[in-house]
Amino acid sequence: MRSMKSTRFISGTIAVGLLALVLALCWPDGEMGSRDIGCARVAPGRSQEICRALAESMEWTWFGHAIVSPGWRVTWDGLAHVWCAVHITDADIPLLDTLRHGSADWRLESGAEDLIHLLKSRNSAGAEDDGSLFDPKNPSWILKGGCAGR
């Protein structure tokens, strides 16, 4: 028969092990734990303005693509906020393309690519898949309601 001390030790060890496992699975890596997407390395001016707006709009989320992956990400709401806050136009496409291809952070690349996608889908209504959030005909369109209140 085990002693009470031995049972507590085993229970405590299991609890600490489970806690360590949960922390290891849920702790964000260095990149995801920060809103720093490399804007200091972006050319000054409009490119840096867009980059900083993307960084500021990021939200803390717990899930990535169907996995637990906590960290700061550009969300659809954040994307709409950037669109409205810095007034993204077709003239920004070359800058966004540079941000998309010249970044070491996938979140900046993704945000710039999504802004380009929004510009192109807005200019060519009907070219998107019916279920796409980039389709202006979709009731959940990213820019539904315009910029009022953003």
C-alpha positions in Angstrom: 0.0 0.0 0.0 1.3 3.4 -1.0 1.8 6.0 1.6 -0.1 9.3 1.4 3.2 11.1 0.8 3.9 9.0 -2.3 0.4 9.5 -3.7 0.7 13.3 -3.3 4.1 13.2 -5.0 2.9 11.3 -8.0 -0.3 13.5 -8.3 1.8 16.6 -8.1 4.3 15.4 -10.7 1.4 14.5 -13.1 -0.2 18.0 -12.5 3.1 19.8 -13.1 3.7 17.7 -16.2 0.3 18.5 -17.6 0.8 22.2 -16.9 4.1 22.1 -18.7 2.6 20.4 -21.7 -0.3 22.9 -21.9 2.2 25.8 -21.7 4.5 24.3 -24.3 1.6 23.8 -26.7 0.0 27.2 -26.1 3.0 29.5 -25.7 3.5 31.7 -28.8 6.8 31.6 -30.5 8.9 34.7 -30.6 7.5 36.1 -33.8 3.8 35.5 -32.9 4.2 36.9 -29.4 5.0 40.3 -30.7 3.3 42.9 -32.9 6.7 43.7 -34.5 6.3 42.8 -38.2 9.4 44.7 -39.3 8.1 48.1 -40.0 11.3 49.7 -38.9 13.0 48.1 -41.9 10.4 49.3 -44.4 11.1 52.4 -46.5 9.8 55.6 -44.8 6.7 57.2 -46.1 3.5 55.6 -47.3 4.9 52.0 -47.1 5.8 52.5 -43.5 2.4 54.1 -42.8 0.6 51.0 -44.2 3.0 48.6 -42.3 2.4 50.4 -39.0 -1.3 50.4 -39.5 -1.2 46.7 -40.2 0.9 46.1 -37.0 -1.5 48.3 -34.9 -4.6 46.5 -36.2 -3.4 43.0 -35.3 -5.5 41.1 -32.8 -4.5 38.4 -30.4 -6.0 35.1 -31.5 -5.6 31.6 -30.2 -6.0 29.6 -33.3 -4.2 29.3 -36.6 -5.4 27.0 -39.4 -7.3 24.5 -37.3 -4.6 24.4 -34.6 -3.9 26.0 -31.3 -1.4 28.7 -32.2 -1.7 31.8 -30.0 -0.3 35.1 -31.3 -0.9 38.4 -33.0 -2.4 38.3 -36.4 -4.0 40.6 -39.0 -7.7 39.6 -38.8 -10.5 40.5 -41.3 -11.7 43.3 -39.0 -8.1 44.5 -38.7 -7.8 44.5 -42.5 -11.0 46.6 -42.9 -9.7 49.0 -40.2 -6.4 49.5 -42.1 -8.3 49.9 -45.4 -10.3 52.7 -43.9 -7.7 54.3 -41.6 -5.0 54.8 -44.3 -7.4 55.0 -47.3 -5.9 52.3 -49.4 -6.2 53.1 -53.2 -5.0 51.5 -56.5 -2.0 53.8 -56.3 -0.8 51.7 -53.3 -0.6 48.4 -55.2 3.2 48.8 -56.0 3.9 49.6 -52.4 1.8 46.7 -51.2 3.5 44.4 -53.7 6.9 45.5 -52.2 5.7 44.8 -48.7 4.3 41.4 -49.8 7.5 40.3 -51.4 10.1 42.1 -49.3 9.2 41.1 -45.8 10.7 38.6 -43.4 7.4 38.4 -41.5 4.6 36.3 -43.0 2.0 38.5 -41.2 3.1 41.6 -43.1 3.2 39.6 -46.4 -0.3 38.2 -45.7 -1.8 41.6 -44.8 -0.3 43.3 -47.8 -1.5 40.5 -50.1 -5.0 40.7 -48.6 -5.2 44.5 -49.2 -4.2 43.9 -52.8 -6.9 41.2 -53.0 -9.4 43.7 -51.7 -8.4 46.3 -54.2 -8.6 43.9 -57.1 -11.9 42.3 -56.0 -13.5 45.7 -55.5 -12.4 46.8 -59.0 -13.7 43.6 -60.7 -17.0 42.8 -59.1 -18.1 39.3 -59.8 -14.7 37.8 -60.3 -14.6 36.3 -56.8 -15.9 32.9 -55.7 -19.5 33.3 -54.3 -18.4 32.4 -50.8 -15.3 34.7 -50.7 -15.1 37.4 -48.0 -13.5 39.5 -50.8 -16.7 39.3 -52.9 -18.7 42.6 -52.5 -21.9 40.5 -53.1 -21.2 38.3 -50.1 -23.2 39.4 -47.0 -20.1 39.0 -44.9 -17.9 41.0 -47.2 -14.9 42.4 -45.4 -15.8 46.0 -46.2 -19.6 45.6 -45.6 -20.9 48.9 -44.2 -18.0 50.9 -45.5 -15.7 52.9 -43.3 -18.3 54.4 -41.0 -17.5 53.7 -37.4 -14.0 52.2 -38.1 
